[in-house]
Amino acid sequence: AQLKELYPQITRRMDKLEDLGKEMEQIVDTLGTQGIGLSFDEVSNLVGNLCQKAQ
């Protein structure tokens, strides 16, 4: 496949990743306000585990 053909797929995936990043930041903030101090890495690991289980 040509790079030109793949480019839209790649940008769509990048957009999805960006959205996920924003959601994860919100999760970190929300947990922080609940007094549950999780780092961004800890939340990303949690989300990663959930995504793997969902597949």
Secondary structure as GFF3:
##gff-version 3
##sequence-region A 1 55
A	DSSP	alpha_helix	3	33	.	.	.	ID=ss1
A	DSSP	alpha_helix	40	54	.	.	.	ID=ss2
###
